[in-house]
Amino acid sequence: MISVIIDAENEPVDLARTLGSLVPAAVEGFVRDVTVRDLGSTDETRKVCDHAGARWLEGGELSEAIKSARCDWLLFLAPGARLLDGWIEPASIHMQKQTSPARFTRTRAQKISLFARFKGGPDPLAEGLLIHRRQALSLARQ
């Protein structure tokens, strides 16, 4: 089981998409809790979080969100990230066999174009980062 942490600031539509993609995993019991760490929203972002049943953490250090997570494995996502069907099984296998972090990546069919990569490409968390709480806390302190 995992806890999900999302940093958001004035991104209600993107946050709703991301939270919606987590519903199947929550129904299966794989996602135990979701924390949205607010970075200064002044719009409807909090309402989206509340309606989805996620926990809202205003400001605060990243380490606070990590410590408050219910599970030892954390999935960091950016607002707008949408996990594809079938992601639960590979994530579960990784957590059973590995202690290292895992970054979700696109399949060849979903790769962004070379031109788009030159323009900066996607946010690394747009695809997801799965990491153990100990490692996340260590990195957050740095």
Buried (B, 14 or more C-beta within 10 A) or exposed (E): BBBBBBBBBBBBEBBBBBBEBBEBBBEEEBBBBBBBBBBEBEEBBBEBBEEBEBBBBEEEEBBEBBEBBEBEBBBBBBBBBBBEEEBBEEBBEBBEEEEEBBEBEEEEEEEEEEEEEEEEEBEEBBBBBBBBBEBBBEEBEE
